[in-house]
Amino acid sequence: MSRWQELTGGTSGGEYAARFEALARSGKDVHGEAAFCAALVAPGARILDAGCGTGRVMIRLAELGYECVGVDLDASMLDVARERAPGLPWFRADLAAFDPVALGIPADFDLVVAAGNVLPLVTPGTEAAVVRRLTAALRPGGLLVAGFGLDAAHLPVPPVLGLAEYDTHCAAAGLTPVARFATWDADPYDNDGYAVSVHRTEP
């Protein structure tokens, strides 16, 4: 069972969506992840939203002109996503076993984004497998973008995945580091409690 399932019971889709709706109403920018990805690849690029949740990031990217696919294990989150954007492709799958070809999806994404603490919330012990699966979904020269917390202040669970371990998983999957930031606004990283990492496959 994933840490996310243990934390929420797989029933928090509506609550999660309502929290971001309240943030948006208060004037907060809730599209930082989408803007970050849009700065890396041009409109029309294929983007996989891995751990897409209620679709907040992917729906915005689709509005910006990207060809998007969303994957998540939490059915309650996907129910919200499908209600909000029924015309977009949403799939339920465990990222540790994600096989786009088996789902009828070409494995040639220009960018894969794992936002919202996806990596620390997968099933314990599957982090390396998730990175391998996401890397396998990329075209040559494609980008893997992952943002996740590194300390208790930035995570809903105890810290479980450090940057050194994550970089090791990326290297084993054939990825090379491109850049690392402290926020989705691309603030410089300086041993902060949250990191947004960009890795690339071989061209």
N, C-alpha and C positions, 0 to 999 in steps of 0.2 A: 504494500500500500504506500502511496506517495505521502510525503509530509503534508502536502496541501490537503489531501483527503483526510488525513488524521486531524488536521487543524479545523477543517470546515465541515466534514461529513459529506462533502459533495452536494451541498444544498444552498450555497451562499450566492448564487448568481444574481438574484434580485437585489440582495443587500449590497453586493459589491457594485453593481451598476448604479444604485441609488447614491452611494457615497461619491462617486465621480460626477454624477449629475448635480449634486449639491455643491461640489467644488466649482463646477463650471458656472453655476448660477451666481456663485460668490465672486466671479470675475477671474478665477484662477485659470491659467493656461493648462489644459489637460491634453494637449497634443504635442508635447515636447518630443516624445519618442518618434512620432511620425515625421516631425520636422527634421529630426536628426537623420533619419533614414533617407529622407528626400534630398538631403544635402550630399548624400553619398552616391546615389544612382539617379539617373534621369527618369522622368515620367515615361511610362510604358514598360519599365523594367518589371520583371517577375519577382515578387516578394512573398516569402513564406513567413507568416506570423505563427511562431512556434510557442504554444501556450497562450493562445489568442484570447482566452477568457471570454468576456462579453463582447469583444470585437472593437473596443474603443480605438485601438491603434490601427487595425486593419481597415476599418470603415473610413477613417480619415485618409489613409493612404489611397484607398480606392477613389475617394473624392478628388484626390490630387492627380489622378490619372495612372495609377499603378495597377498592374495585374496581380491580384492578391489571392492567396489561399490561407485559410486559418485552420489550425489543428489544436485541439485541447482534449484532455481526458475527462474534464468535469462537465457532465451533461447539463447541469443547471446553468452553467455559464454559457454553454453553446445554445441553450434554449433562448436566452436573452439575445445573443448575437443573431440567431436566425430570425427572431422576431423583428429586430431592428434593421436587418439587411438581408431579406430572404433571397435576393438575387445573387448574393455572393456565395462562393463555395466554402462550406464549413465541414470539417471532418472530426470525428471523435476517434482518438488514437492515443496510445501511450507513446511518448516521445522516445522512450528507450527501445521501442520495437517499431518505430515509424518507418514505413516502406512506401514512399510515394507511388512507385510504379504499381504496387499491389492495389493501390487505391485509384489507379487510373490517372495519376498526376505525373507529368514529365518531371524528371529529377534534374532540372536545369535552371534552378532559381539564381537570379543575380544577387539576391541578398536574403539571408535568413535572419530574422530578429527574434530574440528571446528576451522580452522585457518583463517588468513586474516580478522580479525575483523567481523566475522560472527555474533556473538551475539549482538553487538551494532547496527548492520545494519538490523536487522529483523523488522517486523512491530511493531510499538510502542504498548506496552502492552502485547506482546506475548512472551516475554523473558522466563517467567516461563514455558509456554506451550512448547516452543522449548526444554528446558532442560528436561522436562518430556518425550517428544517424543524421544529424543536422548537416554535417559536412558533406555527407554522401548525397544530400539533396541539392547541393550547389553545383553550378556549372564551373568549369575551369576559370580561375580568376575571380570567383564569386566571394562575397563577404559574409562572415558570421558576426553579428552584432549582439552582444549580451550585456545586460545591465542587471546587477544584483548587489544586495547588501553584504557587508563583510563583518558587521558587528551587531550587537543586540539592538542598537538604536535604529537600525535600518532593516530589521528582519522581524517577522512575526514568530519565528522559531529561533532556537539557539544557533549561532553561527556554525556552519558545517563545511563550507567550501571557501578556501582562500585563493588568492590570485595565483600563487605559485602552483598550486594543485591544478587550478583551471588551465593555466598556461601549459602545464605538462599534458593534460588531456588534449588540448588543442594541437600541440606538437605531434602527439602520437597519432592524431587523426589526419596529419598532413597539412596543418594550417600554420601560417606564419603571422606574427603580430604586426599590425599596422599602426594602431594608436590606442591610447587609453585616456579616459576623461573621468572627472569626478561627478559629472551630471550629464543629463541629456541636453543641456545647453552648451555642452562642450567646454565646460570649465576645466582648467588643467588639473590633472590628478596629482595629489601630493599626500599619499598614504591616508586618504580619506576613508570614511566608513562605507562608501558606496562607489562602485566603479562601473563605467561603461567601456567595454573592451571591443575592439574591432580586429578581427583576424581575416586573412585571405587564403583561399586555396591556390595551389600552383596554377599558373596560366596554362 
